[in-house]
Every structure is written in C-alpha cells, then in structure tokens.
Amino acid sequence: MSWLEVEGTGGSSDESKIDYLKFEAGKGKETVMRVMDEAPVSKWRHWLASANRSVSCCGKGCPVCASMKLAKAAGVKSPYGSTMKHTLHVINKKTGKLELLEQGKTFFDQLLAYKTNIGDLRDYDIKVIRTGEKKDTTYTMIPMQASGLTKEELALYEANKFDIADLIKAYTPEQTKGFMEGKSAEEIFKSDDAIEEDIKLEDSDITPLTDGEIPF
C-alpha cells in the first residue's frame, strides 16, 4: 500500500457519507486539489453491474475471480473485471472540504511523475482539467507554485481523515457472491447477522479461520 502499487511493482462502512472528489468536464471547471497523504492506499477492485457498485477483491476464495477464470477457460467474455484503484485524502480547494480521491493507474501515474520530479505532493496544489466523458475521459494536471499548508487545512485533515484501508476492506466471499446475485446490502447483511447469532447460540466454542491472498 504505497507508491510501489502505482508503479505496478507492489502486491496486489458507509460510503454514502463519504465525499469523493469529482472532476467536472468543461471550460472553466478546473479542480484545484492538495494531496494530504504521503502515499495512496491501493486495492484490486471489481465492478459489479448487477449491484451497481465496486467491491474490493477478497483474495483467496473470491467468487468474482473464480467466475473470471471460468470465463477465460471457456473462451467467453466475463461480465467482470479487475482494476487496481488508488485512494488518498485531498483538500478540494473549491469546496474547502477534505475529500477522497480514488482513481486508477493512468491518473496516479501522472501524480507519481510529479512526485518523482518535483517532490512531495503535499507541498503544492495541483490543478486538474478534465476533458471528455466516461471511457473517453482524460485528465491534464498542472502543478502550482509551492506553498505551505495553513493551520486550518491541517486541522481539517486531522479531524476528518478516514482509515482508508479499513474503508475499502473486502467483503467476505459469501457477501461478495450476494452482491453478484443482485441482492441488496440489507438482504446480505441481515442474513449474515442471523447466521452470526446462530453461531453465538449453538457453536460459541468454534474459532473462525481467516486467510487472504492477492488475486492475480
């Protein structure tokens, strides 16, 4: 979980209350941001169209990865895919709010280039100009003059930052399968609560096993 994942050399809650940085396309709609984290948190993500959401890969036993492998073996196109997403905190200079920036390799490759050639991204603002829509979207980034963070900005960061690793942690294979089947979060987690209650009442001495593995 560092800039190594952006280079491609590393290993593989309630989001409705979280502000994610959104870039508007069009002239005069540039976004100015200040990166607030030393490095991003990176995670393989799967997009589930049936649930209209992306989920973090749960590693060993991931039903999305299993489905993709079966489709590849059969020579057919899988409805799923895997994308490495990188996430970090930024201050949106337009809204004055601490927000989460989540983008893929192409976007973060540009940030990494600035970090490598100019220095710590936390030392200067970056203007982002978005062009196009959906898959035809491109981003142009312009580093601004170096300037220190204000006490107010540092206080905003400390008071509102998230534990990103915990925020994007994977669901269990069973929960992920539920989303693949188009079930709602209410159905999935209500069922899990019922199962957990049964375990507490009947099998309280059982110690659950956990494991994890990078998917690809």
Buried (B, 14 or more C-beta within 10 A) or exposed (E): BBBEBBEEEBEBEEEEEEEEBEBEEEEEEBBBBBBBBEBBBBBBBBBBEEBEEBBBBBBEBBBBBEBBEEBEEEEEEBBBEBEBBBBBBBBBBEEEEBBBBBBEBEBBBBBBEBBEEEEEBBBBBBBBBBEEEEEEEEBEBEBEEEEEBEEEBEEBBEEEEBEBEEBBEBBBBBBBBBBBEEBEBEEBBEBBEEEEEEEEEEEEEEEEEEEEEEBE
